[in-house]
Structure formats: structure tokens, C-alpha cells
Amino acid sequence: MILDLNPQKIKAINSLIELFEEFKVSSELNMHEHPFYIEHCNKLNDILTDLIEIKEEIKIPIDNGELYFREHILPNGEIYEFAWSIPLLEKLIKNNGNCVVRKKFKIGEVEEFVDYDGLEMDRFSYAIRNTNPIYVIDYAPSNLSLMVDGNHRVASRYRAFNDKEMLIPGVYIPAEVHIKSMASNHQKIVFRILSNGNRIYNYLKRLNEGDKVKKPKLFIMDSFL
């Protein structure tokens, strides 16, 4: 399905372009001392400018398995929406066993990720018996972990037992893996751009504050779409 960008996403992309321009003159970052990152921000803005003119091709139809949606809110309040295909994510987990981390999460760790507005109470009786692992992703644009599958399993257990130490099986999925399950190439590019911007910002800010930090690993942006 090929769609014109909706006005919300166009506003978000323009907001990102402005944000990277602000990065270059921010006293918090001293980016003038780091020409590589200035050059990288310029490249990201060139890609964003081109993206505004490109239609979004949704490669995962909504009726082809479950999708998880998340709105990314930019500093000025503009919103860009991402979507992940849970069936595709399951395949990626199977094919990237050496990259994902299978572990048990404390209910207290992941309960704060639950989107209670989107829960269906009639699913709780099944969810509390469901022992399939939850999926937690590295949400690189915001230095967060995010649960993309397992909301009902976590919420039903927390409601029934109110025990934050209770363990639930899960899989932690790095950004470089889960990005492949996004609904469109357009979303994958914006995710990479947001991630790189966030990683550059955090690195230069901490460097400017006198911390010893390693250079961030950035998504390669030599080609797109």
C-alpha cells in the first residue's frame, strides 16, 4: 500500500530538520569542535528533506498479523508514528538468536511500559495463563526499553498478584534487529535518524560535561529507501 505522507508526519520531519540545525549551534554540545558530527547532521537533514517528497510504502498490511503502534513525540510536540509487525519480529528473533537476549524480567521492570488504555479486560483470563515470552526492544531514539508484545500478560499478572518481583520470560531485542520488523522503509529511515541524533546528542553533552564516554555506534546512512 503506497500512501502520501500525512500532515502530521510532514510536520514531524520538518521539526527534526530544525532540531538538527539547533544541535549544530547548541552550547551544550560544542559541535563546532566535532566536524564529523556536523557533517553527519547535514547528511541526516538532506535525507529528511528528500523523505518529505517520497510516498510511504506500507509493506506489512494491518490485516496480516498483529501490529504494535507507538507515537514518538518530538521536543516541540510534533508526532511521528511507528509500527512493528509482531509476526515478522518473531521470525527475526528466531533468525538472530546470537543477537537477542532471552531473559526473565521482573514484573516491576516492565509494568511501567504497559499501555493500559489499549488493554481489553476480557483477554486477562487467557493472558495470565499465557507463558509465551514478552518482547522488549531497545528504543534507541529515547534511550528507553519498550514492550511491543506482552501488555496483557504483564498487566494481568500485576493485577492478580501485585508482586513487582515476580518473573516473566521475555526476549530483549536490539534496535539493529527489531528495526527490520517496521511497517515501512520510511519508518525505518526516520527511526535510524532519530537514533543517531539521540546518540550524538547524549555523547557530546556528556563529553562537554567532562565525562569519559565512548563514541556512539551510529546507523550507517549512506543509502536509504
C-alpha positions as CSV (number, residue, x, y, z in Angstrom):
1,M,0.0,0.0,0.0
2,I,1.5,3.3,-1.1
3,L,0.4,6.4,0.8
4,D,1.1,10.1,0.7
5,L,2.7,11.3,3.9
6,N,0.0,12.6,6.3
7,P,0.4,16.2,7.5
8,Q,1.4,15.0,11.0
9,K,4.4,13.2,9.7
10,I,5.4,16.1,7.4
11,K,5.4,18.4,10.4
12,A,7.4,15.9,12.4
13,I,10.1,15.7,9.7
14,N,10.3,19.5,9.4
15,S,10.7,19.6,13.2
16,L,13.5,17.1,13.0
17,I,15.3,19.2,10.4
18,E,15.1,22.3,12.7
19,L,16.3,20.2,15.7
20,F,19.5,19.1,13.9
21,E,20.1,22.7,12.9
22,E,19.8,23.6,16.6
23,F,22.2,20.8,17.5
24,K,25.0,22.5,15.5
25,V,24.9,25.7,17.5
26,S,24.0,24.3,20.9
27,S,26.4,25.4,23.7
28,E,25.6,22.1,25.4
29,L,27.2,20.1,22.6
30,N,30.1,22.3,21.3
31,M,29.6,20.6,17.9
32,H,31.9,23.1,16.2
33,E,34.7,21.0,17.8
34,H,33.4,17.9,16.1
35,P,33.2,18.4,12.3
36,F,32.3,14.7,11.7
37,Y,29.1,15.1,13.6
38,I,28.3,18.4,11.9
39,E,28.7,16.6,8.6
40,H,26.6,13.7,9.8
41,C,23.8,16.0,10.9
42,N,23.9,17.8,7.5
43,K,23.5,14.3,5.8
44,L,20.6,13.5,8.1
45,N,18.9,16.7,7.1
46,D,19.4,16.1,3.4
47,I,17.8,12.7,3.8
48,L,14.9,14.1,5.8
49,T,14.3,16.8,3.1
50,D,14.1,14.1,0.5
51,L,11.8,11.9,2.6
52,I,9.2,14.7,2.6
53,E,8.8,14.2,-1.2
54,I,8.6,10.4,-1.1
55,K,5.4,8.4,-0.6
56,E,5.3,5.9,2.2
57,E,5.0,2.3,1.1
58,I,3.5,0.2,3.9
59,K,4.9,-3.3,3.3
60,I,3.0,-5.0,6.2
61,P,-0.8,-4.8,5.8
62,I,-2.7,-4.2,9.0
63,D,-4.7,-7.4,8.5
64,N,-1.5,-9.5,8.2
65,G,-1.0,-10.3,11.9
66,E,-0.7,-8.0,14.9
67,L,1.0,-4.6,14.7
68,Y,2.3,-2.6,17.6
69,F,2.0,1.2,17.2
70,R,3.9,3.9,19.0
71,E,3.9,7.6,18.7
72,H,7.3,9.3,19.0
73,I,6.8,12.8,20.5
74,L,9.5,15.3,19.5
75,P,10.6,18.2,21.8
76,N,8.2,20.7,20.2
77,G,5.3,18.3,20.5
78,E,5.1,17.1,16.9
79,I,4.4,13.3,16.4
80,Y,5.8,10.6,14.2
81,E,4.1,7.2,14.4
82,F,6.0,3.9,14.1
83,A,4.6,0.4,13.7
84,W,6.1,-3.0,14.2
85,S,4.9,-6.3,12.9
86,I,4.8,-8.9,15.7
87,P,4.8,-11.9,13.3
88,L,7.8,-10.6,11.5
89,L,9.5,-9.8,14.8
90,E,9.1,-13.4,15.9
91,K,10.8,-14.5,12.7
92,L,13.7,-12.1,13.3
93,I,14.1,-13.4,16.8
94,K,14.4,-17.0,15.5
95,N,16.9,-15.9,12.8
96,N,19.0,-13.7,15.1
97,G,19.5,-15.9,18.2
98,N,23.0,-14.7,18.7
99,C,21.9,-11.0,18.9
100,V,18.8,-11.2,21.0
101,V,18.8,-11.8,24.8
102,R,16.5,-14.3,26.3
103,K,15.9,-13.4,30.0
104,K,13.4,-13.2,32.8
105,F,12.1,-9.7,33.5
106,K,10.7,-8.6,36.9
107,I,7.1,-7.5,36.5
108,G,8.1,-4.2,38.2
109,E,10.6,-3.6,35.4
110,V,8.1,-3.9,32.6
111,E,4.7,-2.9,34.2
112,E,5.5,0.7,33.6
113,F,5.7,0.0,29.8
114,V,2.0,-1.2,29.8
115,D,-0.4,0.8,27.6
116,Y,-3.4,0.4,29.9
117,D,-5.6,2.5,27.5
118,G,-5.2,-0.2,24.8
119,L,-6.0,-3.2,27.0
120,E,-9.0,-5.5,26.6
121,M,-10.1,-6.8,30.0
122,D,-11.8,-9.9,28.6
123,R,-8.3,-11.1,27.5
124,F,-6.9,-11.2,31.0
125,S,-8.1,-14.7,31.9
126,Y,-6.2,-16.1,28.9
127,A,-3.2,-13.7,29.3
128,I,-2.4,-14.8,32.8
129,R,-2.1,-18.4,31.6
130,N,0.0,-17.4,28.6
131,T,3.6,-18.4,29.1
132,N,5.0,-17.1,25.8
133,P,7.8,-14.6,26.2
134,I,7.2,-10.9,26.1
135,Y,9.2,-8.8,23.6
136,V,11.1,-5.8,24.9
137,I,13.0,-3.6,22.4
138,D,15.8,-1.1,22.6
139,Y,14.0,2.1,21.7
140,A,17.2,3.9,20.6
141,P,15.6,7.3,19.8
142,S,14.9,7.9,23.5
143,N,17.3,5.6,25.5
144,L,14.4,3.5,26.6
145,S,13.3,-0.1,26.6
146,L,9.8,-0.6,25.2
147,M,7.5,-3.6,25.4
148,V,6.0,-4.2,22.0
149,D,4.3,-7.5,22.8
150,G,3.1,-8.8,26.2
151,N,1.0,-5.9,27.6
152,H,-1.9,-8.2,28.7
153,R,0.4,-10.9,30.1
154,V,2.2,-8.3,32.3
155,A,-0.9,-6.4,33.3
156,S,-2.9,-9.5,34.2
157,R,-0.1,-10.8,36.5
158,Y,0.4,-7.4,38.1
159,R,-3.3,-7.1,38.8
160,A,-3.7,-10.6,40.2
161,F,-0.6,-10.8,42.3
162,N,0.7,-7.2,42.8
163,D,4.2,-8.6,43.0
164,K,6.8,-6.5,41.3
165,E,9.5,-9.2,41.9
166,M,7.5,-11.8,40.0
167,L,9.4,-13.0,37.0
168,I,8.1,-13.3,33.4
169,P,10.0,-14.8,30.4
170,G,11.0,-12.4,27.7
171,V,13.3,-11.5,24.9
172,Y,15.3,-8.3,24.6
173,I,15.8,-7.2,21.0
174,P,18.5,-4.7,19.9
175,A,17.5,-1.8,17.7
176,E,19.5,-3.2,14.8
177,V,17.3,-6.3,14.8
178,H,13.8,-5.1,15.5
179,I,14.0,-2.2,13.1
180,K,13.6,-4.8,10.3
181,S,10.1,-5.5,11.5
182,M,8.8,-1.9,11.0
183,A,5.9,-1.4,8.6
184,S,7.7,0.7,6.0
185,N,11.2,1.7,4.8
186,H,10.2,5.3,5.5
187,Q,9.7,4.5,9.2
188,K,13.0,2.6,9.3
189,I,14.9,5.6,8.0
190,V,13.2,8.0,10.4
191,F,14.0,5.6,13.3
192,R,17.7,5.5,12.3
193,I,17.8,9.3,12.0
194,L,16.2,9.7,15.5
195,S,18.5,7.1,17.0
196,N,21.7,8.7,15.5
197,G,20.6,12.1,16.7
198,N,19.9,10.9,20.2
199,R,23.2,9.0,20.4
200,I,25.2,12.0,19.1
201,Y,23.4,14.4,21.5
202,N,24.0,12.2,24.6
203,Y,27.6,11.6,23.7
204,L,28.5,15.3,23.0
205,K,26.5,16.5,26.0
206,R,28.3,14.1,28.4
207,L,31.7,14.9,26.8
208,N,31.0,18.6,27.3
209,E,30.3,17.9,31.0
210,G,33.7,16.3,31.4
211,D,32.5,12.6,31.4
212,K,34.7,9.9,29.8
213,V,32.4,8.3,27.3
214,K,32.9,6.0,24.3
215,K,32.0,7.3,20.8
216,P,28.4,6.2,19.9
217,K,27.7,3.5,17.4
218,L,25.6,5.1,14.6
219,F,23.4,3.6,12.0
220,I,25.0,3.8,8.6
221,M,23.2,6.4,6.4
222,D,25.0,6.0,3.1
223,S,21.9,4.9,1.3
224,F,18.1,4.8,2.0
225,L,14.8,3.7,0.5
